[in-house]
Amino acid sequence: MRALNQDELDQLFPTECHFKVICRDRDGIHRDLNEALVGIGLTGVAFQANTRSTQGTYISFDLSIVVESHQRMQAIDAAIRAVEGVRMLL
């Protein structure tokens, strides 16, 4: 499969993106995830807690948002991954 060029990427946006974040369940993780969004200029959206692991070690959060460009999607991805405790972003 070949990578899309910039023109092909531009045709895909705007689009609704669904992010699932799996992280260590720690005090303040929900706040930190939401602050990461505010830090890149996304206001009025927030992660919704989804499920905790059986042992309570991990928690998952969901976010659905309309993203206007591939660059913006990459910025969101980088901001989420930079939050301490994030283990996986889907």
Buried (B, 14 or more C-beta within 10 A) or exposed (E): EEEEEEEEBEEEBEEEBEBBBBBEBEEEBBEBBBEBBEEEEBEEBBBEBEEEEEEEEBBBBBBEBEBEBBEBBEBBEEBBEEBEBBEEBE
